[in-house]
Amino acid sequence: MIGLALFALSPLLYLPVFIKSRKSGSPVKAKKEIGHNFEIPAFSPTTAQILVTKKDPDGKALAGEIALRAGRGEITIKAGKKGKNFTYAKTSKYKGDLPLLNRLFKKVGNGQSFSNKDLKQYSGSQEITSSYKNWQEASQKALIKEGYIDQKLQDREELLSLYTLGLMFVSVAAIVVCFFLYDKYTFWLLPAILWVLATFGLARLRLHHFSDLTEKGARATEQALGFEAMLDDIGQFKLRDIGELTLWEQVMPYAIAFGLAKKVLKQLKLEFPEEIAADPYWTYYYAGASYGAFASSFDEAISSSAGSGGNFSASSASSGGFGGGSGGGAF
């Protein structure tokens, strides 16, 4: 009975979670309050994806970075036969400011170019996976460096999360032991178990609403969420009223990172058919689009590389960010 009473009182161990999480960072408004944002973010597609998803950047974010550099003239993208294989080549304007992309050119390609087919056939060492992981880790550090995330709040959130999960692990073990030891008190054990599980759920909910964002980070997140909402609802307004096709070239990298490129491209084709047909920048968006093919090939290469001896997944997710800017501008 004493053991059962102690087990029922164990949720008190979650009190530090509720106390330490009282003072968190700046809150982010609900999507309904944010509405649509018609201003191109002053940060990269990678940063925008992270702020919206609260996860590490993935293949779509990298594809968005490639599209961004293609728009700047740093990279050319050519479709192969039947538009299924795309080749990415450097130009004289290439800056080489993204280490992961540099590694793809050097390791997967010939130093100057690589294709989706090269990515799919790549089955070498763990170098690409390692570069990918380094990119994600750099993304986390850059969000802190750029002032979007408070380092102390992030550390506190991680510590409280580990503490909560650790308590739950111990609680589950105690529940198993209780079923073997307290067969005469099952009637009292069941409500105690429900109480322990409910407290764990409340602690996790409290941490879910915990913010490690600075004021700058919260406003940037709202900007990214509003921009994503605008792209998601792109068929509800006329694109020409917002800007010409040259401006939408700056928007596409973000649409790619958000996974909304097909929807945006479809609407652009309806409203800018002649301009798109005459603009070489848009040629690689046709026939399935290179961004989707690249993201798919890249994720396959990461998964294959991890499966050949590594332990890192292309779908790895944790909070973090990537600094940098796209130039910005309103429309």
N, C-alpha and C positions, 0 to 999 in steps of 0.2 A: 504493500500500500504506500509505503514511503517512496519507493522507486516510481510508482505510478504518479504520485503527487509531484515529484521532481520533474518527471517527463511533461506533465501538464503545465508546469511553470517554465519550461525551457524556452518558450517564445519570448520571455523577458530578455533573452540574450540578443534579440533583434533590436532592442532599444537603441544601441549605438548607431544603427543604420538610420533610424528615424531622427535621432538627434544630430548626427553629423551631416545629414543631407538637408537640413533646414535652410542653410545658406548656400545656394547654388548660383550659377551664372545667370546671364540675361535670358529671359524666356522668349520663345518664338511665337508669333501670332498664329492662330488657326488659319488653314488655307482659305476658308470662307471670308475671313477678315482681310486677307492679303489681296485676293482677287488676281487680276491679270497685271503683269509687268511688261511694258513695251520698251524697255531699255536694255540694250545688250550688256550683260554683266561685265564689270571691270576686272574680272578674274577669269582664269582658264576654264575650258570645258571640264577638265579633271576636277578642279575645285568645285565647280557647280554640281557635278554628279555626286561628289562626296557630301556636300552640304545637304543635298536633297535626300540621298539614300542612307546617310550615316554609316556607310560601309567603305571599305577600301576600293580604289578605282579598279575597273575591270577592262576587258578587251574593248568594250564600246567606248570607254573613256580614251583609250589609246588611239582608237580609230578616229575619234573626234580631234585628237591632237594632230593626227596625220592630215585630216581634212583642213584643219586650221593652217598648217604649214603649206598645204597645196594651194590654198587661197592666197598665201603670201608669195607664191612662186618659188618656194624652197624645194618643193617636191613635185614631180610629175607622176601621174597615175594613168597607165595605159591598159586597156582591156585586151585580153587575148582572144583566141578563137571562141566564137559564140558567147563572148562576154563572161566567161566563167572564171578565167584566171587573170588576175590583175598584177601588174608589175609596178613597183614603187621605186623611183629613181631620184637621186639627188640632182640638184642644179647648182649653178655657181653661187646662188643666193643662200644655199643651205647653211644654217648657223650651227647645227649640231648641239643644241642646248638641251636635248633630252637624251640622257645616257642610255636608256632602254632602247630607244629607236636607233641610236648609234650602234648598239650591240647587234640589233637585228640586221643592219646593213653589213656589218663586219662578219658576224658569225653565220647567219642564215644565208646571206647573199654573197656577192663578190666584192663588197666594200663600197660599191656605187649603187647597187640596186638589189632588190629581192622581190619575190612574188609570193602569192598565196600558196602556190604549189610547193615552193621551197619550204614554207612554214609547215605544211602538212607532212612533208617528207623528212623534216628535221627530227632526228632521233639520237642526237649526240649526247654530250655531257649535260650537267645540270646548270650550265652557264646562263641559259635564257631564263630558267626558273629562278635562279639566284638574282639575276638582274631585275626580274619582275618583282620579286620580294623586296629588293632594295628600293625599287621605285615606290612601292606601297609604303614602306617605312619612311622614306623621304617625304612622302605626301603627308604623313602624320606630323613629322617634325616641322614641315613648312607651314602648316596651318597654325602651329604655335608661334613660329617665327614671324609670320605675317600678322599676328595679333587677332586671329579668329577664335582661338581656343586658349583658355587659361590653364597653364601647365599644372598648377597646384590643384585645381578643381578636377582635372582629368585624372590625376594620380589618386585623389580621394575617391572618385567614382570607381576606378578600377579596384582599389583596395576594399571598398565596401561591397562591391560585387563578388569578389573572391571570398570575403568573410560570410556573405549571405549564402553562397553556394556551399561553402564548407559546413556551415551550420545545417543546411538542408541534408547534406550527405550523412552527417552524424545522426540527424533526426530519423532518416530512413533506416539506418542501421539499428537505431534504438527501437523503431517500430517492429522490425523483424524479430529482435530479441524479446520484445514485450509479448508478441504472439506466442512465443514458446514458454515464457515464464508466468504469464498472468492469465491462464486459461479460465480461472475462476472469476476474473474481473473484466471479461470481454465487454460487458455492458458499459463499463466506465472507460475502457480503453478506446473504443470507437469514437466517442465525442472528443477525447483528448487528441486523437490522431487528426480529426477534422480541424480542431483548433490550431494544431501545429502547422498543418498545410495551409490554412487560411492566413496565418500570420506570415508565412513565407511568401504567399501570393501578395499580400499587402506590402511587404518589404520590397519585392521585385517591382511592384507598381510604383512605389515611391522612387526607386532608382530610375525607373523608365522616364519619369518626369524631371529627373535631376538634370540640370544643364551645366555643361562645362564651357559654354560659349561666352565670349566677351560681348560687350555691346556691339562692337564692330561685327563680330561673328553672327550674332542674332540678326542684325539688319541685312547682312550678306545672305544668310539663309533664307530670309523672307524674299529677298530679291530673286534668288535662284528658284524658289518655290513658285513665285509669281510668274517667272519667265517660263518655267515648265508648264504651268497651267495655261498660259497663253498658247504655247505650241500644241498642247493637248487639245485645245478648243479652236484650233486654227481654221476650221471650216465655218466658224460663226461670224467671220468678218472678212472684208475684202482686203487682200494683201496689198494691192496697189495703193490703197488709202494710207498704208503704213510706210511703205518704202519701195523703191525700185529693186530690180533683181540683184544689182550689185550689193545692196545692203543685206539681202537674204543670204548671200554667200558667207557673210559673217555670222549668220544665225545657224547655218547648217551644222557646224561642228558641235554646237550645244544640243541640237536636235539628235545628233548621232549619239552623243554621250548619254542623253536621257532615254534613248531607245525609241524615239519618236520620228526618226528620219523618214521612214516610209510614208507616214501620214502627212508630214510636211511636204515631202517631195511630190506626192500625189496632188496636193492643192496647188503647189507651185506650177506644175505642168498644166493645170487647168487655167491658170490665170496668166502665165508667162510662156505659152507654148513656143512662140517664135523666138523670143529672146534666149530661151534655154537651148533650142536647136542650134542657135548661132554662136553660143558661148562655149568654148572648149572646156572651161572649168566644170561644166555640168555633165560632160560626156560620160565620166566614170560613175555617175549616179544611176545610169540606166541599167536595164537587164539584171535586176537583183541587187545592184549597187555594190560598189567595192567595199563600203564600210561594213556591211553585213558579212560579206565574204571574208574580209580581214579579221573581224572579231571572232568569227567561227573558227578560222584557221589558227588564229593565235591561241584561243582557248584550248584547241585540240593539241597544239604543240606543248602548252604548259602542262596539260593533264598527262600527256604521253611522257614528258620529261619527268614529271613527279612520280609517275607509275614505274619508271625504270630505275628507281632507287631513292627518289626524294620523298618528302612528306609534305609538300606544299601544294595547295589546290588553287586553281584559277579562280575559284569562287570564294576564296578567303575573304572574310568580312570582319572588320573591326573599325572603331571610330578613328578618324584621322583626316588629313587633308593634304592638298597640294597647292603651293603658292604659285604666283605668276599672274600675268594679265594678258588679255587678248587685245588690248587697245581701247575697247569700249566705244561708247557713243550712244546717243539716244535715237530712237526712231518712233 
